[in-house]
């Protein structure tokens, strides 16, 4: 199993918040596990008990630079994976599994208005960093 397959099996994407997604079903599956992360553009949850070590192993094989303690945006990770949606789902999973920390307008600057947070998110200001985790 590769990282894309692992993310597709274990990550659950919530409803689109940006209004620009064309590939989301009308009634997307909602995370029901109670453990989710809001990445501004949408929420990510997990299902089927993903394993932190297995997830980290797949990242190490396919995208080891994600673990170099530098920030990596969903635009960069999306280029690596071939899909920004899958990258955001992987980023959210990594945060929930404790592999890295996601930083996004929703979590870092909750006092901003929704339009500003969305503009920042669309500009690539959703990142991961493995430093200090």
N, C-alpha and C positions, 0 to 999 in steps of 0.2 A: 504494500500500500504506500502511495506517495502522499505528500503533504496536502495536495488538493483533494484527493480522495478522503483523507482523514478529516479534513475540515468539513467537507460536504457531509460526511457521516455524523460528525459530532457537534457541529455548530448549528445553531438555530438563529435565523435572522428575523428580527421583528419588523414592524411596519416602517416604510420609508417616511422620513421626516422632511426630506429636502424637496419633495415634489417633482424631482427631475428624473427619477428612476423609471426606465422603460421596461426593465426585465423583472419586475415584481408582480406576482399575481395579485388580483384584486383583494383577496383576503389572505395575506401571508400568514404562515404558521407563527404563532406567538410563543416565545419561550415560556415554559410553564414550570421550570424547575426552581424558581425563586432566586436563582443565582444568575444575574444578568449584569451587563455593563452598557450604559448609554454612551454611544460614540457620536452623538449629535445627529449624524445622518440617519442612523437607525440603531436599534438595540441588538445586542448579541447575547445569546444564552447558550447553554450546552445541553447535550442529551447523550444518553447511552454511556455515561461514565468514562469520559476520555481520560487517558493516563498521561500525567505530566511528563514522565520520563520518555514515553513513546513519542509524544508531540515534540519534545525538545530534541530527541534523536533525529526526527524527520527534518526539523529546522536546521540542525547541524549539518546534515547531509546536503540539503538543497539550497539553503540560504544562510550559511554560517555568519555572514556579515551582519545579520540582524541581531547577533549576540555580542557585538563588539563594543558595547557600552556607549555607542553614539546614537543620536536620534535618527529614526528612519520614518519618513512619512508614508501615508497610505498610497500616495502617488508612486513612490519608489517601490514599495512592496507590491503594489498592483502590477507594476511593470515586470517585477520578478516572477510573479505568479500568473500573469496573463489576464488578471481580472481585479479591478479595484474592489468589487463586492467581496470576492473571496479573500482578498488581502485584509479588508476590514474585519471579516469574520475570523480570520486567523489571528489578527491582532487582538481582537476581543477575547478569543479563546486563550491566547498566551497570557493575557492579564489575569483572567479568571483562574488559570492554572498556576499563577505565580512565576511564570517564566520571565516576564518583563512587566513594565508599567506602561499603560496607555495614557497619553496626555491628549486632551481634546478640549475645545471650548466649553462643552457641557460640564466637564469635571474640573477644569482648571479655573474657569471664570464664570461661575453660575450667576453672578450678578448682572452680566450683560443681557441685553434684550435678545430675543430669539432670532431676529433677523441678522444681527451682528454676529452671533455665534454661528449661524448657518453660513454666512459669507466667509467667515474665517475657516470653517470646516471645508467648504468647497475649494478654498485656496490651498489646501494641503496641510492645514494645521491640526491634523490628527496624526500623532506620531507614537512610536514605541521607543523605549530605551531600556536596555537590560542592566544598566549601571545601578548598583545599590539595591537590586532586588534579591 
